[in-house]
Amino acid sequence: MSFVKLASVDDVPEGNMISIRSKQDKIALAKINGEIFAFEDVCTHDDGPLSGGSINNGCVVCPRHGARFEVKTGEVRQLPATEGIETYEVKIENGDVFINID
């Protein structure tokens, strides 16, 4: 497994998201009840950024058309999206957030 550091835990506000551009993709980090989740920061419906949206009941809500994706699994929870988003394994070490890029 190849883990890369993206941010510190303190960089991610509770109940919200930040967007990070990695070498591979744009990735969003969300903090829900103190747990950090990582997922691709692109809506599969229209390629817009998800990080401009909101977090609601464990889902990221796209700001453009309201598609919802579960942050843990990337599964679609509300149309108009029909394809899920990629999620990444997260590891926290010494207050830093790492994701598995494999």
C-alpha positions, 0 to 999 in steps of 0.5 A: 500500500502507498499512503500519501500525506494530504493534510493535518486533521486540524485542517478539516473542519468538523461537518465540512470538507476541504479540497486537495489537489494530489498528483493523481486527482482532486480529493475531498476530505470530510470530517464527520463526528471526528472521523475523516473520509476521503473521496474524489472531488468530482461529481459523476453526474456533471464533473463538478466539484463536490467540495463546494457542497455540503455534508448531510447524514453521512453523504456529500451533496453536490452543489450543482444538481443535488446528487448525493454520495455516501462518503464511506462507500462512494455509493449514489444515494440520490439522482441525478448521478447514477455512478458512484464516486471513488473513496480512499482508505484513510490513515491518521498518524501523529495528527496527519491525514494519509490516504492509500493511493493504490 
